[in-house]
């Protein structure tokens, strides 16, 4: 889509040491702060972005949304799981290591959003909340372009049967079964079903399962590990 840019990182090309090697972009996982700063600068510059014009979140598996028009600067980074902007050129970033990174943009209205949708966030409605916040800034769901990045797939995300039942009561599209025949959830499928109901039809989903891919961080696989990032911005 002309004017809208979406990017998802893998784990390579950074400076972090094991178990965060190499391109860990998460600042709250135990990695050296100077390594995270260096990695964020490397990632931004590789995308042609000014590292100082990338907005991050303090993600807490909720559904709160912040509208931003500049980086946080010296203020505390808020505990939100979606950020929305109407400022072109400002990049929004979301961190994941199995959860679904959701990037949204309406190039005509000049509105973009990034959301962190794990199982709790999907069920709490973080993605619908982000789309509503975009609409309040002039975005039209019919024009919104949605891209979801690498995440644990429904064949690998094993959960107890009671958890699957509770989740699918809220979002039936998330119902899944592992490749070995046990209860599972497909959070990406749930997110895309929510977007479809909201009228967002220009959507694409990454085929990468983070748990299966050695090129991506996976918390479920490794526990102590780094974080990937998704970035969205508008010209």
KEGU-110642 format. One record per residue (C-alpha): x, y negated, z negated; residue in three letters. Coordinates in steps of 0.001 Angstrom, whole numbers, padded with zeros to 6 digits, always signed. Layout:
// KEGU-110642
XYZALA...
***
This chain:
// KEGU-110642
+000000+000000+000000UNK+001504-003297+001095UNK+002568-005440-001844UNK+002270-002692-004487UNK+005292-000737-005683UNK+005313+002464-007728UNK+008350+004370-008999UNK+008993+007360-011258UNK+012416+008307-012596UNK+014013+011708-013066UNK+016670+012447-015696UNK+019777+011784-013601UNK+022007+008787-012957UNK+022357+007421-016473UNK+024928+007285-019259UNK+023270+009110-022179UNK+024947+012133-023741UNK+023259+015465-024520UNK+020503+016167-025392UNK+019357+012925-023708UNK+021406+013289-020555UNK+021445+011330-018444UNK+018872+008625-017689UNK+016983+008472-020967UNK+014830+005332-020995UNK+013149+005869-024375UNK+014352+003764-027263UNK+012764+005771-030086UNK+014053+009296-029499UNK+017397+009147-031319UNK+019613+008143-028410UNK+022283+005455-028814UNK+020638+002024-028323UNK+023488+000831-026098UNK+022976+003849-023819UNK+019249+003143-023524UNK+019933-000507-022693UNK+022440+000525-020044UNK+020025+003078-018585UNK+017168+000587-018415UNK+019437-001859-016601UNK+020604+000841-014176UNK+017041+001980-013447UNK+015733-001544-012924UNK+018569-002554-010630UNK+018181+000633-008584UNK+014592-000484-007915UNK+015586-004032-007072UNK+014099-005324-010322UNK+015395-007846-012825UNK+015828-005816-016066UNK+014641-008883-017958UNK+011311-008803-016138UNK+010293-005286-017157UNK+007633-004966-019864UNK+007671-001913-022143UNK+005181-000623-024721UNK+005320+000860-028211UNK+003196+003888-027295UNK+001074+005553-029993UNK-001309+007923-028128UNK-004207+005484-028399UNK-006414+003549-026003UNK-005509-000063-026764UNK-004549-002360-023875UNK-002421-005500-023838UNK-002619-008145-021119UNK+000830-009613-020457UNK+002266-012378-018313UNK+005866-012247-019520UNK+008264-009917-021366UNK+007886-009746-025137UNK+011110-011649-025749UNK+011754-011915-029465UNK+008231-010873-030470UNK+007413-007385-031686UNK+006436-004926-028960UNK+002780-004085-029662UNK+001423-000594-030312UNK-000561-000064-027122UNK-000812+002637-024483UNK-001649+000448-021503UNK-000436-002915-020258UNK-002016-005066-017573UNK-000700-008114-015751UNK-001820-010613-013142UNK+001720-011910-012680UNK+003308-010824-009431UNK+006926-009756-009777UNK+006526-008650-013398UNK+007170-004905-013685UNK+005229-002755-016142UNK+006814+000415-017511UNK+005444+003542-019202UNK+007505+006242-020932UNK+006683+009955-020781UNK+008155+013419-021290UNK+005086+015612-020484UNK+002225+013105-020820UNK+000767+011564-017665UNK+002209+008215-016532UNK-000575+006288-014780UNK+000267+003374-012481UNK-002485+001166-011053UNK-002480-001826-008711UNK-004924-004010-006818UNK-002656-005862-004376UNK-005443-008171-003197UNK-006263-009441-006694UNK-002625-009311-007736UNK-003345-007166-010807UNK-001337-004152-011987UNK-001426-001774-014951UNK+000604+001018-016486UNK-000912+003541-018897UNK+000332+006412-021052UNK-002172+009264-020944UNK-001386+012261-023077UNK-004169+014519-024270UNK-005217+012096-027059UNK-005092+009036-024817UNK-007041+010721-022041UNK-009759+011734-024484UNK-009856+008268-026081UNK-010229+006662-022648UNK-006990+004745-022199UNK-007242+004898-018400UNK-010841+003578-018233UNK-009795+000876-020712UNK-006931-000150-018424UNK-009229-000289-015379UNK-011740-002421-017310UNK-008969-004813-018317UNK-007864-005029-014689UNK-011444-005772-013597UNK-011626-008622-016112UNK-008658-010175-014267UNK-010368-009833-010887UNK-009417-006324-009758UNK-011937-004201-007860UNK-011836-000439-008572UNK-012499+000207-004890UNK-009226-001587-004077UNK-007144-000137-006918UNK-004333+002170-005880UNK-003520+004834-008494UNK-000416+006975-008779UNK+000255+009526-011521UNK+003735+010840-012114UNK+005494+013970-013322UNK+003703+015626-016250UNK+003211+019055-017776UNK+000807+020986-015558UNK-002303+022940-016456UNK-000510+026229-015840UNK+001995+025400-018600UNK+000164+023243-021162UNK-001009+025977-023531UNK-003356+024919-026347UNK-005542+026734-028896UNK-008992+027656-027615UNK-010619+025313-030128UNK-008549+022390-028805UNK-009430+023219-025221UNK-013117+023413-026114UNK-013028+020066-027920UNK-011138+018400-025076UNK-013256+019768-022257UNK-016416+018734-024072UNK-015164+015184-023465UNK-013492+015737-020074UNK-014547+018991-018329UNK-012043+018486-015500UNK-009178+019054-017949UNK-010174+022701-018488UNK-007299+024975-017451UNK-005655+028333-017997UNK-001951+029050-018219UNK-000237+031198-015632UNK-000167+033933-018292UNK-003907+033756-018928UNK-004280+031720-022141UNK-006253+028500-022835UNK-004689+025350-021406UNK-005398+021736-020497UNK-004682+019854-017291UNK-004395+016238-018396UNK-003563+014999-014892UNK-006777+016530-013564UNK-008697+014864-016368UNK-007161+011478-015602UNK-007959+011777-011897UNK-011549+012746-012690UNK-011878+009642-014862UNK-010456+007459-012103UNK-012823+008981-009570UNK-015835+008192-011747UNK-014572+004621-012102UNK-014549+004234-008318UNK-010780+004458-007907UNK-010417+006681-004858UNK-006963+005783-003493UNK-005068+008201-005718UNK-002015+010428-005541UNK-000583+012864-008067UNK+003019+013999-008434UNK+003467+017731-007815UNK+006210+017910-010470UNK+005573+019787-013723UNK+007967+018379-016304UNK+008126+021627-018270UNK+009086+023609-015165UNK+011506+021047-013717UNK+015073+020904-014950UNK+015346+017502-013278UNK+012867+015968-015730UNK+012632+015550-019489UNK+010065+017736-021281UNK+009268+017384-024951UNK+007355+020661-025013UNK+010337+022501-023548UNK+013214+020835-025378UNK+011827+018800-028321UNK+014993+016688-028676UNK+015130+015053-025257UNK+014928+011798-023340UNK+012057+009955-021727UNK+011184+009319-018102UNK+009664+006063-016924UNK+007066+004975-014408UNK+007190+001432-013026UNK+004581-000624-011182UNK+004892-004146-009804UNK+003435-006390-007123UNK+005184-008674-004658UNK
***
